[in-house]
Amino acid sequence: MTKMIKVLFVAIAFQLGLASLLIAQVQTQVPPVIPGAKPVTLERIKIHGTSLEGNLEGDAVDRDVLVFLPPSYATDKHHRYPVIYALHGYSIGAEQWSHEIHVPQTIQGAFAQGAKEMIVVLPDSKTIHNGSMYSSSITTGDFERFISHDLVAYIDAHYRTLPNRQSRGLVGHSMGGYGATRIGMKHSDVFGSLYIMSPCCLSARSASPANPDLEKALAEVKNEEDSAKLNFFARAQLASAAAWSPDPKNPPLYLDLPTKDGVPQPDVLARWAANAPLAFVDQYIGDLRQYRAIAMDVGDQDGLRIDAGKLHEVFDRYGLANSFEIYSGTHTSAVADRFQNHVMPFFSKNLCFETHCR
């Protein structure tokens, strides 16, 4: 690969808000094991996504989900618990996400350090192009509704939850941070507290420099096997197009790309912009006011910190109660520590743990 093509790939990645995923893949800092921490129980289940039925690219409708039950769940048969829904990033699924945040160790550690007991749910939203973007698309299926409706309804029906919005928390990292932002804005009737970790894809994308090699590589993709042969950035391009510019009349991938024959496609770029939280956040201020608490964090060595700061500025401009922290670290370096020592305590403080919540 020539230096020029590498530069173009990096430019595309930054415009997607995904470059940090490549340039900051470092060893995750794992908090030490807390002596005496009580074990949690992991259940691996599958949940049927009614909202995903009929998706054009053939993504799985029955989704893998990891459910972590707190230490007292098996013994206190009448107790009900709040639920945290934790969304993974691009190019990984729920299983790899569980390793990145080092659950159950970090969940157990949080409980041992005083966090109240909660159920933690990790749904898998990986697609044939490596990520759903947690969006609503006929091509991938409606992952936004799968998370906010299908998943929540199943967990409430099959586990002893506190089935009200004040007792549900939503958190996500990177693409999951985008998902938490997007779903959080649109579904404040479902969730009561919101934590956004290093969110990608907040800004509307501008036209990329012409890249004939990339365009040729994308044009040759006909199926999942072809997609799997692409590099990270090319697959991210397809995933974004499948989520934000679906096209039921354009087989076999059923998507429109933002560049065609070397020429930017303004209509496609406009559709992508319509899915950028910084472009639509003003429409959901009233919904965001419904949250008991909103938190956001990002590493000081993470290229995503700029847009995260812009979103925080919007929240502040409207007088929304929120916290924002730039910590020392890269895109992935502190995610396990943040989950144990910041995310879990945040929800312990801000979710409702009572049967009747006000």
C-alpha positions as CSV (number, residue, x, y, z in Angstrom):
1,M,0.0,0.0,0.0
2,T,1.5,3.4,-1.0
3,K,2.0,6.2,1.4
4,M,-0.7,8.3,-0.4
5,I,-3.3,5.5,-0.1
6,K,-2.5,5.2,3.6
7,V,-3.0,8.9,4.1
8,L,-6.3,8.7,2.3
9,F,-7.5,5.8,4.5
10,V,-6.6,7.7,7.6
11,A,-8.5,10.8,6.4
12,I,-11.5,8.7,5.8
13,A,-11.2,7.1,9.2
14,F,-11.0,10.4,11.0
15,Q,-14.1,11.7,9.1
16,L,-15.9,8.6,10.2
17,G,-14.7,9.2,13.7
18,L,-13.2,5.8,13.9
19,A,-9.5,6.4,13.5
20,S,-8.8,6.1,17.2
21,L,-9.8,2.5,17.0
22,L,-6.7,1.8,14.9
23,I,-4.1,4.2,16.2
24,A,-4.8,3.5,19.9
25,Q,-5.1,-0.2,20.2
26,V,-3.0,-0.6,23.3
27,Q,-3.0,-2.8,26.4
28,T,-6.1,-2.1,28.5
29,Q,-5.3,-1.2,32.1
30,V,-7.0,-3.7,34.3
31,P,-7.9,-2.8,37.9
32,P,-6.4,-5.1,40.5
33,V,-8.7,-7.9,41.8
34,I,-10.5,-6.8,44.9
35,P,-9.9,-9.3,47.7
36,G,-13.2,-10.9,48.9
37,A,-15.2,-9.7,45.9
38,K,-18.3,-11.9,45.6
39,P,-18.8,-13.7,42.3
40,V,-21.5,-12.7,39.8
41,T,-23.2,-15.2,37.5
42,L,-22.9,-15.0,33.7
43,E,-25.7,-16.3,31.5
44,R,-25.2,-16.5,27.7
45,I,-28.5,-16.3,26.0
46,K,-30.0,-15.5,22.6
47,I,-32.7,-12.9,22.1
48,H,-34.9,-12.8,19.0
49,G,-34.8,-9.3,17.4
50,T,-38.3,-8.7,15.9
51,S,-36.9,-5.3,14.8
52,L,-34.2,-7.1,12.8
53,E,-36.5,-9.4,10.8
54,G,-36.2,-9.1,7.1
55,N,-32.9,-7.1,7.0
56,L,-31.5,-7.2,3.5
57,E,-27.9,-8.1,4.2
58,G,-28.9,-11.2,6.1
59,D,-27.6,-10.3,9.6
60,A,-28.5,-12.6,12.4
61,V,-32.0,-12.0,13.9
62,D,-31.3,-14.1,17.0
63,R,-28.6,-12.1,18.8
64,D,-26.1,-13.3,21.4
65,V,-26.5,-11.5,24.7
66,L,-24.3,-11.7,27.9
67,V,-26.2,-11.2,31.2
68,F,-24.3,-10.7,34.4
69,L,-26.4,-11.3,37.5
70,P,-25.3,-9.8,40.9
71,P,-24.1,-12.0,43.8
72,S,-27.4,-11.9,45.7
73,Y,-29.6,-12.7,42.6
74,A,-29.7,-16.5,43.2
75,T,-30.4,-16.3,46.9
76,D,-32.7,-13.4,47.3
77,K,-35.6,-14.7,45.2
78,H,-37.9,-11.7,45.8
79,H,-35.4,-8.9,45.1
80,R,-35.6,-6.9,41.9
81,Y,-32.7,-5.1,40.3
82,P,-31.9,-2.1,38.1
83,V,-30.3,-3.0,34.7
84,I,-27.3,-1.5,32.9
85,Y,-27.2,-2.0,29.1
86,A,-23.6,-1.7,27.9
87,L,-23.0,-1.3,24.1
88,H,-19.8,-2.5,22.4
89,G,-17.7,-0.7,19.8
90,Y,-17.0,-1.3,16.1
91,S,-15.3,-4.5,14.9
92,I,-16.0,-6.4,18.1
93,G,-19.0,-8.2,19.5
94,A,-20.3,-8.7,23.0
95,E,-17.8,-11.5,23.8
96,Q,-14.7,-9.4,22.9
97,W,-16.3,-6.4,24.6
98,S,-16.6,-8.4,27.8
99,H,-12.8,-9.1,27.6
100,E,-12.0,-5.4,27.0
101,I,-13.9,-4.2,30.0
102,H,-12.8,-7.4,31.9
103,V,-16.2,-8.4,33.2
104,P,-17.1,-10.1,35.4
105,Q,-14.0,-9.0,37.4
106,T,-14.7,-5.3,37.1
107,I,-18.4,-5.8,38.0
108,Q,-17.4,-7.7,41.0
109,G,-14.8,-5.1,41.9
110,A,-17.3,-2.3,41.7
111,F,-19.7,-4.2,44.0
112,A,-16.9,-5.0,46.4
113,Q,-16.1,-1.3,46.6
114,G,-19.6,-0.2,47.4
115,A,-21.6,0.0,44.2
116,K,-25.1,-1.3,44.6
117,E,-26.0,-4.6,43.0
118,M,-27.3,-4.4,39.4
119,I,-27.8,-6.6,36.4
120,V,-25.4,-5.8,33.5
121,V,-26.4,-6.7,30.0
122,L,-24.0,-6.8,27.0
123,P,-25.9,-7.3,23.6
124,D,-24.1,-8.3,20.4
125,S,-24.7,-5.9,17.5
126,K,-22.0,-7.0,15.1
127,T,-23.0,-7.2,11.5
128,I,-21.4,-8.7,8.3
129,H,-19.5,-5.4,7.9
130,N,-18.4,-5.4,11.6
131,G,-20.9,-3.0,13.2
132,S,-24.5,-1.9,13.1
133,M,-23.9,1.7,14.3
134,Y,-27.0,1.0,16.5
135,S,-29.0,2.7,13.7
136,S,-32.3,2.1,12.0
137,S,-31.8,0.6,8.5
138,I,-33.7,-1.8,6.3
139,T,-30.3,-3.1,5.2
140,T,-29.0,-4.1,8.7
141,G,-32.2,-4.1,10.5
142,D,-33.4,-1.7,13.1
143,F,-30.8,-2.0,15.8
144,E,-31.9,1.2,17.5
145,R,-35.2,-0.4,18.2
146,F,-33.7,-3.8,19.0
147,I,-31.8,-2.2,21.9
148,S,-34.5,0.1,23.1
149,H,-37.4,-2.3,22.7
150,D,-36.7,-5.9,21.9
151,L,-33.8,-6.3,24.3
152,V,-35.3,-4.4,27.2
153,A,-38.6,-6.2,26.9
154,Y,-37.0,-9.6,26.9
155,I,-34.8,-8.8,29.9
156,D,-37.7,-7.4,31.9
157,A,-39.8,-10.5,31.0
158,H,-37.2,-13.1,31.9
159,Y,-35.3,-11.6,34.9
160,R,-36.2,-9.9,38.1
161,T,-35.7,-6.3,37.0
162,L,-37.2,-3.1,38.1
163,P,-39.1,-2.5,34.9
164,N,-39.1,1.3,34.7
165,R,-37.0,3.9,33.0
166,Q,-35.5,5.3,36.2
167,S,-34.0,1.8,36.9
168,R,-32.4,1.4,33.5
169,G,-29.0,2.8,32.5
170,L,-27.5,3.0,29.0
171,V,-23.7,3.1,28.4
172,G,-21.5,2.5,25.4
173,H,-17.9,2.9,24.2
174,S,-16.8,4.2,20.8
175,M,-19.4,3.0,18.3
176,G,-21.3,2.0,21.4
177,G,-20.8,5.6,22.7
178,Y,-22.4,6.7,19.4
179,G,-25.2,4.2,20.1
180,A,-25.7,5.4,23.6
181,T,-25.8,9.0,22.4
182,R,-28.2,8.3,19.6
183,I,-30.5,5.9,21.4
184,G,-30.2,8.0,24.6
185,M,-31.5,11.1,22.8
186,K,-34.4,9.3,21.1
187,H,-35.5,7.0,23.9
188,S,-35.5,8.8,27.2
189,D,-38.8,7.1,27.8
190,V,-36.9,3.8,28.2
191,F,-33.7,4.8,30.0
192,G,-33.2,7.0,33.1
193,S,-29.4,7.6,33.2
194,L,-26.9,7.9,30.4
195,Y,-23.1,7.3,30.3
196,I,-21.2,8.0,27.0
197,M,-17.6,6.7,26.7
198,S,-15.4,8.0,23.9
199,P,-18.2,8.3,21.4
200,C,-17.4,8.1,17.7
201,C,-19.2,9.5,14.6
202,L,-20.7,12.6,16.3
203,S,-20.0,15.0,13.4
204,A,-21.4,15.1,10.0
205,R,-18.9,13.8,7.4
206,S,-17.5,15.9,4.7
207,A,-16.4,14.7,1.2
208,S,-13.2,12.6,1.2
209,P,-10.4,13.0,-1.3
210,A,-10.9,10.8,-4.4
211,N,-9.4,7.3,-3.8
212,P,-9.8,5.1,-6.8
213,D,-8.2,2.0,-5.1
214,L,-10.6,2.2,-2.2
215,E,-13.6,2.7,-4.5
216,K,-12.5,-0.2,-6.6
217,A,-12.1,-2.5,-3.6
218,L,-15.6,-1.6,-2.3
219,A,-17.2,-2.1,-5.7
220,E,-15.8,-5.6,-5.8
221,V,-17.6,-6.6,-2.6
222,K,-20.5,-8.9,-3.3
223,N,-20.9,-10.8,0.0
224,E,-19.8,-11.3,3.6
225,E,-16.7,-13.2,2.5
226,D,-15.6,-10.4,0.3
227,S,-16.2,-7.9,3.1
228,A,-14.1,-9.9,5.5
229,K,-11.1,-9.5,3.2
230,L,-11.1,-5.7,3.4
231,N,-9.0,-3.6,5.7
232,F,-10.5,-2.0,8.8
233,F,-11.3,1.4,7.1
234,A,-13.0,-0.1,4.0
235,R,-15.2,-2.3,6.2
236,A,-16.1,0.7,8.3
237,Q,-17.1,2.6,5.2
238,L,-19.5,-0.3,4.2
239,A,-20.9,-0.5,7.8
240,S,-21.6,3.2,7.9
241,A,-23.3,3.1,4.4
242,A,-25.4,0.1,5.4
243,A,-26.6,1.9,8.5
244,W,-27.0,5.4,7.2
245,S,-27.5,5.2,3.4
246,P,-29.4,1.9,2.9
247,D,-30.8,1.3,-0.6
248,P,-33.3,-1.6,-1.1
249,K,-32.9,-1.1,-4.9
250,N,-29.2,-1.5,-5.0
251,P,-28.2,-5.2,-4.6
252,P,-26.2,-7.1,-3.6
253,L,-25.1,-4.9,-0.6
254,Y,-28.2,-2.7,-0.5
255,L,-26.4,0.5,0.3
256,D,-25.2,3.7,-1.3
257,L,-21.6,4.9,-0.9
258,P,-20.7,8.6,-0.4
259,T,-18.4,8.6,-3.5
260,K,-19.1,7.3,-7.0
261,D,-16.7,7.3,-9.9
262,G,-14.5,9.6,-7.8
263,V,-17.2,12.1,-7.3
264,P,-18.8,12.9,-3.9
265,Q,-22.5,12.1,-3.7
266,P,-24.1,15.1,-1.9
267,D,-27.4,13.2,-1.3
268,V,-25.6,10.3,0.4
269,L,-23.5,12.7,2.5
270,A,-26.7,14.5,3.5
271,R,-28.2,11.2,4.7
272,W,-25.0,10.5,6.7
273,A,-25.2,14.0,8.2
274,A,-28.8,13.3,9.3
275,N,-27.4,10.5,11.5
276,A,-24.7,12.7,13.2
277,P,-25.7,13.5,16.8
278,L,-24.1,16.9,16.7
279,A,-26.4,17.7,13.8
280,F,-29.6,16.5,15.5
281,V,-29.0,17.0,19.2
282,D,-30.9,20.3,19.2
283,Q,-34.1,18.4,18.4
284,Y,-33.8,16.2,21.5
285,I,-33.0,18.6,24.3
286,G,-36.4,18.1,25.9
287,D,-35.8,14.3,25.9
288,L,-32.3,14.8,27.4
289,R,-33.7,16.8,30.2
290,Q,-35.6,13.7,31.3
291,Y,-32.4,12.0,32.4
292,R,-31.5,12.0,36.1
293,A,-27.9,12.1,35.1
294,I,-25.7,12.2,32.0
295,A,-21.9,11.6,32.0
296,M,-19.3,11.5,29.3
297,D,-15.6,10.7,29.3
298,V,-12.8,10.5,26.7
299,G,-9.0,10.1,26.9
300,D,-6.7,13.0,26.4
301,Q,-4.8,11.0,23.7
302,D,-8.0,10.1,21.8
303,G,-8.8,11.9,18.6
304,L,-12.5,11.6,19.5
305,R,-12.0,14.1,22.4
306,I,-12.7,17.1,20.1
307,D,-16.2,16.1,19.1
308,A,-16.9,14.8,22.6
309,G,-16.1,18.2,23.9
310,K,-18.4,19.8,21.3
311,L,-21.3,17.6,22.5
312,H,-20.6,18.6,26.1
313,E,-20.6,22.2,25.1
314,V,-24.1,21.7,23.5
315,F,-25.3,20.1,26.7
316,D,-23.9,23.0,28.7
317,R,-25.4,25.6,26.4
318,Y,-28.8,24.2,27.0
319,G,-28.3,24.0,30.7
320,L,-28.4,20.2,30.8
321,A,-27.1,18.6,34.0
322,N,-24.1,16.6,32.8
323,S,-20.5,15.7,33.7
324,F,-17.6,15.6,31.3
325,E,-14.1,14.2,32.0
326,I,-11.0,14.1,29.9
327,Y,-8.8,11.5,31.5
328,S,-5.2,10.4,30.9
329,G,-5.3,7.7,28.3
330,T,-5.9,6.6,24.7
331,H,-9.1,5.4,23.1
332,T,-8.9,1.9,24.7
333,S,-6.3,2.1,27.4
334,A,-8.5,2.8,30.4
335,V,-11.8,1.3,29.4
336,A,-11.8,-1.5,32.0
337,D,-10.8,0.9,34.8
338,R,-13.4,3.4,33.7
339,F,-16.1,0.7,33.7
340,Q,-15.3,-0.5,37.3
341,N,-14.4,2.8,38.9
342,H,-16.6,5.3,37.1
343,V,-19.4,3.7,35.1
344,M,-20.6,1.3,37.7
345,P,-20.5,3.9,40.6
346,F,-22.3,6.4,38.4
347,F,-25.2,4.1,37.8
348,S,-25.2,3.0,41.5
349,K,-25.7,6.6,42.4
350,N,-28.2,7.6,39.8
351,L,-30.5,4.6,39.1
352,C,-33.5,3.9,41.1
353,F,-33.2,0.8,43.3
354,E,-36.7,0.9,44.8
355,T,-39.9,-0.8,43.6
356,H,-41.7,2.5,43.3
357,C,-39.6,5.2,41.7
358,R,-40.4,8.9,41.4
